[in-house]
């Protein structure tokens, strides 16, 4: 028994020594490359202050928050706010609009930059290629307020360019912004025009890593441009596509609040009310801070579950993943 205890104590001592050495070597590595950690410091500080710090306030989702009592002093109500949201008549409408709008946007907006990058990569005329890039990514720098103002001007039933063309061909003008059935298409396709060119840059950068030797060998074998795009370019950027797809699905329940809110009016509310606008109205306008925090937390949890699930699925399919 004494021998066994001695061996056990020796092992424990060795483990403590190894742990001490690891800690010392860890701090030595940091001291050796401290300049790199200084570059990381502003980013880490930003995330700690603006992303992790506000998580302290998530507890108001489980409290009847009163500003005069503060977060700690407000009474605990548990899951009451969540139950109220799930039983609300708005729950089905808000959830359906958020899901459908995001599915629509993912199905249309995600593949367009990939197709544009693959096609533009085949263009040999450098000046024309740069011109197309400039024209397509310039709208990204236009603010949402200006974009919505342009949509209101172009789609106006009286003076809008689109309705003028409809009249020219003998049709009746359409009040697009007041028709719920048009809201999602206007939102999604205006977003494609605004952001597709900017997103295309990432895929063009990934395509620069494709070896020209692969294309030369394919040409010798008689492959046309379509075959080279399908069998060389697309597989080469597939890891980038998968990473961006995972990130997009991780924000699946998050719709651009500003643009939706600016396009929203009483006539298209049945199609335009999403979780973000509902949280804004219930939380800031109606001062229901605990309730809006619960709705926002529900939205964040769904995004988190989707992110974990899609990343795990990508790993199982032997595709690129975030971790």
C-alpha positions as CSV (number, residue, x, y, z in Angstrom):
1,X,0.0,0.0,0.0
2,X,2.8,2.3,0.9
3,X,4.4,1.7,-2.5
4,X,1.2,2.4,-4.3
5,X,0.7,5.7,-2.4
6,X,4.3,6.7,-3.2
7,X,3.7,6.0,-7.0
8,X,0.4,8.0,-6.8
9,X,2.2,10.9,-5.1
10,X,5.0,10.8,-7.6
11,X,2.5,11.0,-10.5
12,X,0.7,13.9,-9.0
13,X,4.0,15.7,-8.4
14,X,5.0,15.1,-12.0
15,X,1.7,16.4,-13.3
16,X,2.0,19.6,-11.2
17,X,5.6,20.1,-12.5
18,X,4.4,19.6,-16.1
19,X,1.5,22.1,-15.6
20,X,3.9,24.6,-14.1
21,X,6.2,24.2,-17.1
22,X,3.3,24.6,-19.5
23,X,2.2,27.8,-17.8
24,X,5.7,29.2,-17.9
25,X,6.2,28.3,-21.5
26,X,2.8,29.8,-22.3
27,X,3.8,33.2,-20.8
28,X,7.2,33.0,-22.4
29,X,5.6,32.6,-25.8
30,X,3.3,35.6,-25.1
31,X,6.3,37.7,-24.0
32,X,8.2,36.7,-27.1
33,X,5.5,37.8,-29.5
34,X,3.8,40.4,-27.3
35,X,3.5,42.8,-30.3
36,X,1.1,40.5,-32.0
37,X,-1.1,40.3,-28.9
38,X,-1.0,44.1,-28.7
39,X,-2.5,44.2,-32.2
40,X,-5.3,41.8,-31.0
41,X,-6.0,43.9,-27.9
42,X,-8.3,46.5,-29.6
43,X,-10.5,43.8,-31.2
44,X,-10.7,41.8,-28.0
45,X,-11.6,45.0,-26.0
46,X,-14.3,45.8,-28.6
47,X,-15.9,42.4,-28.3
48,X,-15.7,42.4,-24.5
49,X,-17.3,45.8,-24.2
50,X,-19.9,45.8,-26.9
51,X,-20.7,42.1,-27.3
52,X,-20.0,40.2,-24.1
53,X,-20.6,43.1,-21.7
54,X,-24.3,43.7,-22.7
55,X,-25.0,40.0,-22.0
56,X,-25.3,41.1,-18.4
57,X,-28.6,42.7,-19.3
58,X,-30.1,39.5,-20.7
59,X,-31.5,38.7,-17.3
60,X,-34.3,41.3,-17.8
61,X,-35.9,38.8,-20.2
62,X,-36.8,36.9,-17.0
63,X,-37.8,39.9,-14.9
64,X,-40.5,42.5,-14.8
65,X,-37.9,45.2,-15.5
66,X,-38.5,48.6,-13.9
67,X,-36.0,51.3,-14.6
68,X,-36.3,52.9,-11.1
69,X,-35.5,49.5,-9.4
70,X,-32.7,48.6,-11.8
71,X,-31.9,45.1,-13.2
72,X,-31.2,43.5,-9.8
73,X,-34.1,45.1,-8.0
74,X,-36.7,44.2,-10.6
75,X,-38.9,41.2,-9.6
76,X,-38.3,37.8,-11.1
77,X,-41.0,36.5,-13.4
78,X,-39.3,33.5,-15.0
79,X,-40.6,32.4,-18.4
80,X,-43.7,34.7,-18.3
81,X,-42.5,36.9,-21.1
82,X,-41.7,34.0,-23.4
83,X,-45.1,32.4,-22.7
84,X,-46.7,35.7,-23.5
85,X,-44.9,35.9,-26.8
86,X,-45.7,32.3,-27.8
87,X,-49.4,32.9,-27.0
88,X,-49.5,36.2,-28.7
89,X,-51.6,36.6,-32.0
90,X,-48.5,38.3,-33.5
91,X,-46.2,35.2,-32.9
92,X,-47.3,33.3,-36.0
93,X,-47.3,36.3,-38.2
94,X,-43.9,37.6,-37.0
95,X,-42.3,34.2,-37.1
96,X,-43.7,33.3,-40.6
97,X,-42.6,36.6,-42.1
98,X,-39.1,36.3,-40.6
99,X,-38.6,32.7,-41.8
100,X,-40.0,33.2,-45.3
101,X,-38.1,36.5,-45.8
102,X,-34.8,34.9,-44.8
103,X,-35.4,31.8,-46.9
104,X,-36.3,33.9,-49.9
105,X,-33.2,36.1,-49.3
106,X,-30.9,33.1,-48.8
107,X,-32.2,31.3,-51.9
108,X,-31.8,34.4,-54.1
109,X,-29.0,36.5,-52.6
110,X,-26.5,33.8,-51.7
111,X,-26.0,32.1,-55.1
112,X,-25.9,35.4,-57.2
113,X,-22.5,36.6,-56.1
114,X,-21.1,33.1,-56.7
115,X,-22.4,33.0,-60.3
116,X,-21.2,36.6,-60.9
117,X,-17.7,35.7,-59.7
118,X,-17.5,32.5,-61.7
119,X,-18.6,34.4,-64.9
120,X,-16.5,37.5,-64.3
121,X,-13.4,35.3,-63.7
122,X,-13.7,34.0,-67.3
123,X,-13.5,37.5,-68.8
124,X,-10.0,38.2,-70.2
125,X,-10.5,41.9,-70.9
126,X,-9.0,43.5,-67.8
127,X,-10.5,47.0,-68.2
128,X,-14.0,45.7,-68.8
129,X,-13.6,43.4,-65.8
130,X,-12.6,46.2,-63.5
131,X,-15.5,48.4,-64.8
132,X,-18.0,45.6,-64.1
133,X,-16.6,45.2,-60.6
134,X,-16.8,48.9,-59.9
135,X,-20.4,49.2,-61.2
136,X,-21.6,46.2,-59.2
137,X,-20.1,46.9,-55.8
138,X,-20.6,50.6,-55.8
139,X,-24.3,50.3,-54.6
140,X,-23.0,48.6,-51.4
141,X,-21.9,52.1,-50.2
142,X,-25.4,53.6,-50.5
143,X,-27.1,53.7,-47.1
144,X,-30.4,51.9,-46.5
145,X,-32.2,55.2,-46.1
146,X,-31.2,56.3,-49.6
147,X,-32.0,52.9,-51.1
148,X,-35.5,53.0,-49.7
149,X,-35.9,56.6,-50.9
150,X,-34.9,55.4,-54.4
151,X,-37.4,52.5,-54.2
152,X,-40.2,54.9,-53.2
153,X,-39.3,57.2,-56.1
154,X,-39.0,54.5,-58.7
155,X,-42.1,52.6,-57.6
156,X,-44.4,55.6,-57.0
157,X,-47.8,55.0,-58.5
158,X,-47.9,58.5,-59.9
159,X,-44.4,59.5,-61.0
160,X,-42.4,56.3,-60.6
161,X,-40.3,55.1,-63.6
162,X,-41.6,51.5,-63.2
163,X,-45.3,52.6,-63.3
164,X,-44.6,55.0,-66.3
165,X,-43.3,51.9,-68.2
166,X,-46.4,50.0,-67.2
167,X,-48.6,52.8,-68.5
168,X,-46.6,53.0,-71.7
169,X,-47.4,49.3,-72.4
170,X,-51.1,49.9,-71.6
171,X,-51.2,48.5,-68.0
172,X,-52.6,50.0,-64.8
173,X,-50.2,51.5,-62.3
174,X,-49.4,49.4,-59.2
175,X,-48.9,50.8,-55.7
176,X,-46.0,48.4,-55.0
177,X,-45.1,49.6,-51.5
178,X,-48.7,49.2,-50.3
179,X,-49.2,45.6,-51.6
180,X,-48.1,43.0,-49.1
181,X,-47.5,40.4,-51.9
182,X,-44.8,42.7,-53.4
183,X,-42.9,43.5,-50.2
184,X,-40.6,40.5,-49.9
185,X,-39.6,40.5,-53.6
186,X,-38.8,44.3,-53.5
187,X,-36.8,43.8,-50.3
188,X,-34.8,40.8,-51.6
189,X,-34.0,41.9,-55.1
190,X,-33.1,45.5,-54.0
191,X,-30.7,43.8,-51.6
192,X,-29.2,41.7,-54.4
193,X,-28.6,44.9,-56.4
194,X,-27.0,46.6,-53.4
195,X,-24.8,43.8,-52.0
196,X,-24.2,41.1,-54.7
197,X,-21.2,43.0,-56.1
198,X,-19.6,43.4,-52.7
199,X,-20.0,39.8,-51.8
200,X,-18.6,38.8,-55.2
201,X,-15.2,40.2,-54.2
202,X,-14.7,37.4,-51.7
203,X,-15.2,34.7,-54.3
204,X,-13.0,36.5,-56.8
205,X,-10.3,36.6,-54.2
206,X,-10.7,32.8,-53.7
207,X,-10.6,32.2,-57.4
208,X,-7.1,33.8,-57.6
209,X,-5.7,30.8,-55.8
210,X,-6.8,28.4,-58.6
211,X,-3.7,27.2,-60.4
212,X,-3.7,28.2,-64.1
213,X,-2.1,24.8,-64.8
214,X,-5.4,23.1,-64.1
215,X,-7.2,25.2,-66.7
216,X,-4.4,24.6,-69.3
217,X,-4.5,20.9,-68.7
218,X,-8.3,21.0,-69.1
219,X,-8.1,23.0,-72.3
220,X,-5.6,20.4,-73.7
221,X,-8.1,17.7,-72.8
222,X,-10.8,19.5,-74.8
223,X,-12.9,21.0,-71.9
224,X,-15.0,24.1,-72.7
225,X,-15.5,27.1,-70.3
226,X,-18.6,25.7,-68.7
227,X,-16.8,22.4,-67.9
228,X,-13.8,24.2,-66.5
229,X,-16.1,26.4,-64.3
230,X,-18.0,23.3,-63.0
231,X,-15.0,21.0,-62.5
232,X,-12.2,23.4,-61.5
233,X,-13.4,26.8,-60.3
234,X,-16.5,25.7,-58.4
235,X,-14.8,22.9,-56.4
236,X,-11.8,25.3,-55.7
237,X,-14.0,27.9,-54.0
238,X,-16.3,25.4,-52.3
239,X,-14.6,25.8,-48.8
240,X,-15.2,29.5,-49.0
241,X,-18.8,28.9,-50.1
242,X,-19.4,26.6,-47.2
243,X,-17.9,29.0,-44.6
244,X,-20.1,31.9,-45.9
245,X,-23.1,29.7,-46.0
246,X,-22.6,28.7,-42.4
247,X,-22.2,32.3,-41.4
248,X,-25.3,33.3,-43.3
249,X,-27.4,30.6,-41.7
250,X,-26.0,31.6,-38.3
251,X,-27.8,35.0,-38.9
252,X,-30.8,33.3,-40.5
253,X,-33.3,34.9,-38.1
254,X,-31.8,38.3,-38.3
255,X,-33.3,40.6,-41.0
256,X,-31.9,44.0,-41.8
257,X,-33.9,46.1,-39.4
258,X,-33.4,49.5,-40.9
259,X,-34.5,48.6,-44.4
260,X,-37.5,46.6,-43.3
261,X,-38.7,49.4,-41.0
262,X,-38.2,52.1,-43.6
263,X,-40.2,50.1,-46.2
264,X,-42.9,49.2,-43.7
265,X,-46.3,50.9,-43.6
266,X,-49.8,50.1,-42.4
267,X,-50.8,48.6,-45.7
268,X,-48.0,46.1,-46.0
269,X,-47.7,45.3,-42.3
270,X,-49.0,41.7,-42.7
271,X,-45.9,40.9,-44.8
272,X,-43.3,43.2,-43.3
273,X,-43.6,42.7,-39.6
274,X,-40.6,40.7,-38.6
275,X,-39.0,39.9,-35.2
276,X,-36.6,42.9,-35.3
277,X,-39.3,45.4,-36.0
278,X,-41.6,43.8,-33.4
279,X,-38.9,44.0,-30.7
280,X,-38.3,47.7,-31.6
281,X,-41.9,48.6,-31.3
282,X,-42.6,46.6,-28.2
283,X,-39.4,47.4,-26.4
284,X,-38.6,51.0,-27.3
285,X,-41.9,52.5,-28.4
286,X,-44.1,50.7,-25.8
287,X,-41.4,50.5,-23.1
288,X,-41.9,46.8,-22.6
289,X,-38.2,46.1,-22.0
290,X,-38.4,42.7,-20.4
291,X,-40.8,41.4,-23.0
292,X,-38.7,42.7,-25.9
293,X,-35.5,41.3,-24.4
294,X,-37.3,37.9,-24.2
295,X,-38.2,38.0,-27.9
296,X,-34.7,39.1,-28.8
297,X,-33.2,36.3,-26.7
298,X,-35.5,33.7,-28.4
299,X,-34.3,35.0,-31.8
300,X,-30.6,34.7,-30.7
301,X,-31.1,31.2,-29.4
302,X,-32.6,30.0,-32.7
303,X,-29.6,31.6,-34.6
304,X,-27.2,29.9,-32.2
305,X,-28.8,26.5,-32.7
306,X,-28.9,26.8,-36.5
307,X,-25.2,27.8,-36.5
308,X,-24.1,24.8,-34.4
309,X,-26.3,22.4,-36.4
310,X,-25.2,23.5,-39.8
311,X,-21.5,23.6,-38.8
312,X,-21.9,20.0,-37.4
313,X,-23.6,18.9,-40.7
314,X,-20.8,20.5,-42.7
315,X,-18.2,18.5,-40.7
316,X,-20.1,15.3,-41.1
317,X,-20.2,15.9,-44.9
318,X,-16.4,16.4,-44.9
319,X,-16.9,20.1,-45.9
320,X,-15.2,23.2,-44.6
321,X,-16.5,24.3,-41.2
322,X,-15.9,27.1,-38.7
323,X,-14.4,24.7,-36.0
